[in-house]
Amino acid sequence: MKSHLITAALIAAGAFPALAATPLSLSTDKALYAPGDTVRFSASEPLKRGSSVTYRHGADIVATVPVSGSSWKWLPPTADYQGYLAEVTGPDKRQLATIAVDVSSDWKMFPRYGFVATFDASKLHPGLIDSEIDYLNRCHINGVQFQDWHWKHHRPLGGTPENPLAEYKDIALRTNNTEVIRRYIDASHRHGMKTIFYNLCLGALDDAAADGVKEEWYLFTDPEHKNKDVFDLPDGWKSDIFFVDPANPGWLEYIGNRNDEVYRTLPFDGYQIDQVGQRGVVYNYDGEIVDLATAYRRFINAMKRRHPSKRLIMNAVASFGHEDIAGSGDIDFCYNETWAGESQFSDLRDIIAANDRHGRGQVKTVFASYMNYDKAGRQTGLMNTPGVIMTDAVMMALGGSHLELGDHMLSREYFAAAPLAMTDTLKDAMVRYYDFMTAYQNLLRGSDTSDEITVNMTTSHPALQIAAWPPRKGSLTTYGRKSGDRHVISLLNFLNAPDVSWRDLEGTWPAPLKMRNIPVSVAIDGPVTRVWTASPDRNGGVPEDLQFSVTDGGARVNFTLPALEYWDMIVIE
């Protein structure tokens, strides 16, 4: 939402710090692979003779092969839209490292969305752009949003296709360098990532008339077209933003032509369409009330007709217009920028459920949700690691993903602002969590992951309570779905939670109370052949088979969870 522009004073550009030193780290050459592609692995140090790598799909072993040296290749099975986990062990069979692999022909099945937001000449420092994109690749980010890259909202390309500007001022009067934008695109493409340019669908600056924008295209706050609907920006910025009717035919042709210029000049893969949320009653030039939600759908459809091969994503700000956006049939996935009215963990589930309903189960959900928001609005410092991890755990368990990683971690709606930095601990945790989401994507949000289930789980542990969704302070919370003939149950740790809001506004969410050897019993509705668990919090996400018993005439299955920190996934087959 463009209210992010008000927070410009928070700009503090900077690259991610280096990963914390670990005994061994792994990387792959791409964020996702088409079926039939070869995966190229690299290790931070040579593997000793006698080492091996095991490839798993879920809890099933695909292959175990010897490996040595600092690089090797793997040709995964040819099935499309599959997640895998590679585990490297040394000659003594001890785990050295793990990494996920996504084999998918299209990113929209399992979107993992990142961003870049600073494009000045400082990014031309040798290796800087590559290092930023390398980290996103390590987290399997398969699409990158280019925030505030543009010249003007109504004329996004700096200059013309015939004579693009080498540098130009954006809306905040930052200097954007076209070569930097090109290098970010190239680096992203080398890793198989989609590159998506950002722009409003209804924005024009105060010089728009000179560039061909007509008075008859605007939105007005009165039926007599005396007062344009406007978004006020800080003094010293290039312009306020004046709103046009997104569905006006003249505007659709005009902005379509401007997007043609973008695509002719820069090899972007698509358009991140923004809005500004609910505007109240607004009118077109003829004094007719404009239904913005319907207008958004028309805008999406028009942009897709204009460039059928380009990808489209549209922001549903505080869920405004989400039914028309999700139901448009032309977006790659749902993108929800969440605010105070959607601040509870339970709201995240409700948003996904609504998107599934309006999108007929064909579109996944990405949350633009800003952590530690109030802290970031007042001071510089560090992101609160436990709050970020807990929110990501819930989003991933629900089948969503989180727009948060870029040339820094997001904490404010103005993407260029970077008041809070990531610790090395948090950066390493993001690698583990994104590995987990990718490796187990078929169970968490695959095509056969369907109906929610209400989990009846109990424990004999005297100090624990287990509650079915939604979360409650002081308890463990379950969330379950069916995936084929399996029950996939997430156990989320709210024992030490101060509240049930994902926002962690002040950055004070505490670390969870770690538990070990938790005896649990789960109601079941059929025979059980296998029970296993995996967690991003332990053992590199590698699955563990659990011994189990069946009681109550086959109505309950009983087992002991080895540990719980933030999130355990339990699979009952």
Secondary structure, 3 states (H helix, E strand, C coil): CHHHHHHHHHECCCCCCCCCCCCCCEEECCCCECCCCCEEEEEEEEECCCCEEEEEECCEEEEEEECCEEEEEECCCCCCCEEEEEEEECCCCCEEEEEEEEECCCHHHCCCEEEECCCCHHHHCCCHHHHHHHHHHHCCCCEEEECCCCCCCCCCCCECCCCECCEEECCCCCEEEHHHHHHHHHHHHHCCCEEEEEEECCEECCCHHHHCCCHHHECECCCCCCCECEECCCCCCCCCEEEECCCCHHHHHHHHHHHHHHHHHCCCCEEEEECCCCCCCCECCCCCECCHHHHHHHHHHHHHHHCCCCEEEEEEECCCCHHHHHCCCCCCCEEEECCHHHCEHHHHHHHHHHHHHHCCCCCCEEEECCCCHHHHHHCCEECCHHHHHHHHHHHHHHCCEECCECCCECCCCCCCECCEECCHHHHHHHHHHHHHHHHCHHHHHCCCEEEEECCCEEECCCCCCEEECCCCCCCEEEEEEEECCEEEEEEEECCCCCCCECCCCCCCCCCCCCEEEEEEEEECCCCCCCEEEECCCCHHHCCEECCEEEECCCCEEEEEEEEECCEEEEEEC
